[in-house]
Amino acid sequence: MTRYVRAQRQVLAMFQQAIGSSSRVPDLIANVILRRPSCLPLAVQCVHIDSPAASTSTSTRSVAEGFTSEAYASMTKDVHRNACYQAWIDSARQPGHGWLEIGPGSDACLALMVLAAHPDTSYCGIEVNKTAAHQASKRLRSYRRARIVRGFIDEHFKALPLSVDCILHEVFGTIASAEGIARTMVALRQRFPKAQSIPEAAATYMVPLALTADDVLKDPTLTINHKLIRGRLPFARRALTSDHALLEWLDFRDSPELTQHHTTVCRVRCSGLLTAVGLYIWIGPASAAGHGAMITSGDLGRLGVRDSRDLGRLGVGDSPDIGRCGKGDSRDIGVVAMATTTSNQDLPGASTNWANVALVLPQPMTVEQDRVIVLTAAAHLDSVTPCYEVTVDYAGRRHQWHVGHHDLFGSYVYLHALTPTDRGRHRRRR
């Protein structure tokens, strides 16, 4: 048996373990991978990876300690993410003379935005990654009033500025709080209660999905483990409900809540097979909360919207679809388009830096139109390793996931695309 065929069967086994051997999805995967491999634009091989951020020992307290140069490059190249932060930095209410950034990264991209927009400011960045801290210091050494401190907030409270006007941060994972930003902001709010936070808020939303093998296998970023799938999810095409449920809400204008519980009743808009619950994050002004979660590409298509720039021309609450998006004010629509970002690729303002998580049901549920799906979530954020509980209820059937640090950042399998030359070589060996 060639390595190519063994890899294909390993992929199938992993998906069967994740999705459940009695569902239709493994049959689809078997059809795609084993019986008709030519239907895929690229074949795949399995590569097992142990994330350096997976350790929960005292030697590794932050996911960022394991970040590589490729991870930081992904952030720097994220055009919409950077455009949003540029707008928020430029429009800071009281830029003052003291900025504190949590996690500037190796490229110090946001720090350079601050120093360009507010040249008289004093800037301090806290970075836990030793290599990134060194590289950021080199990038900022021409700025006399900028400095980088390597370590954790609780270790360097005395090294923080005495006065901070703005707290800048982009410490978000595939679940917004997964990298520990909630706990960090609670500590900072005790020291700087009046400082403006950039961004003001973040959230993680849940969507019941009729996910199939074809939706995920062609994604070059796809990773899987025993419980979840991580990649780009087709929310607009596979969402079974119009309502998107809240997993967590982080309001950084004050100390975010470290223990949260949310229940959302979602009405099924079309009958189908519920195979997964997809998660995406949203970041932006607190006043725009919930707007992004209520817009799907189908809604935008009915409004004649091709991209985020078209949102600016929409009228004031004269359409039912507009009313669902917000408060019926064209300025609200502008906020949705220009001052928020999300990992949902079907929404305006989608960023490229974040993937999505899909929690896979071991036994899919057949759902009927106009029935209700109840999604219940609990977020426990008072830890360096946050954990979450998600429960789906439908017609007397229930399933619950417990998602921890290791599920999000531990061992996983990466589906690595093989080149046509590689495919040919493996077939010749066979």
C-alpha positions, 0 to 999 in steps of 0.5 A: 500500500502506498503512502498516498493510499495510507494517507487517504485512509487515515483521513477517512478514519479521522473523519469517521471518528470525528463525525460518527460512523453511522452518519452520511458524512463518512460515506461522502468522504469515502466517495470523495477520497477513496473512490473518486480522488480525481474529483478533488482539485488537489489530493491530500496527505495527513501530517500529525502536528503537536502544537507548541502551545498545547502545553498547560504547564507553567512553562507555557502560559500563553498560546502566543509563546508558540507563535511562528513567523508565519503566524505573525505574517498572517496577521500583518497580511490581513488587509481588512483586519488592519484597515479596521484597526487603522480606523479605530486608532485614527478615531481614538476619542482621547489619544492622549500620551499613553498607549499600551498594547497587548501582544504587538507581535514580531512586526509591530504592525499596530504599534507603527499605526499608533506612532504614525497617527499620534506622533506625540504619544508614549507607547508601551507593548507587552509581548510574551513571545521572546523572539517576537519581542526582540524583533518588535524592539528592533522595529521600534528603536527609532521611536524614542518614546516607544518600548517593548516589555517581554513577559506577562502583564501580572509579572510586569505591573510595575513596568507598565506606564503610570497613565494609559489613555488607550489599551490596544489589543488583538489577542483573539483566537478561533473562539474570541477569548481562547487566547486569554484576552478576557482575563487580561483585560480584567486585570488591566481594568483594575489598573486603568479603569478609564482607558479606552479599549481598542477594540471596544468589544468582541463576540463568538457566535454559533450557527447550526450547519448542514455541513457536508464533506465537500464543504470542508475537504477542498479547504487547504487550511483544514485541520481536524481532531477527535472533536472538531474541524477547523477551517473556512466554513460556508455559513451562508450556504449551510446555515439551517437558521437565520438566527445566530446564537451567542457563545460569549460577549466581551465588552472591553469598555469595562471588565468583561464577564469571566463566567457567561451563560447564553441560551438562544432559540433558533427557528429552522429556516429550511429542512436538512441534516444538522451535522455540526455547529459552526463558530465565528468571531466578531470584533468591533464597536460595542454599539454595532453589537449583533449587526454582523450576526444578522446579515447573511450573503442571501440577505445582501444579495436581495438588497443588491449588495456586492461588497461592503462599499455598497452598504454605504448607499443603503437607505434608512430602515425601508426594507425588512432586511435592513431592519433586521441588520440594526437600528434602522439608521444608515450610519449603523449600516456604515458601522457594520461595513467599515468598522467591524471585522469577522472570521465569517467569510460570508459577511462584509468585513471578513478577515483572512487571519482567523479560521472557523471551528465546527463542533461535529455531532456524533449522530446527525439530526434531521431537522424540519422547517419552522421547528426550533433548535435551542443552543446553550453555551457556557464560557469559563474565562477565568483561567489561562486556558479558557474552556467552553460548553455548547449544548444543542437541543432539538425535538427531545434530542440533545448533544453537548460538547466540552471544548478545552484548551487542548481541543483548540491548540493541541494535537491535530491533523493537517490536510496538506495539499500534494502537488500534481507531481507528488500525486503522479509519483504516488500513483506510479508506486502503487 
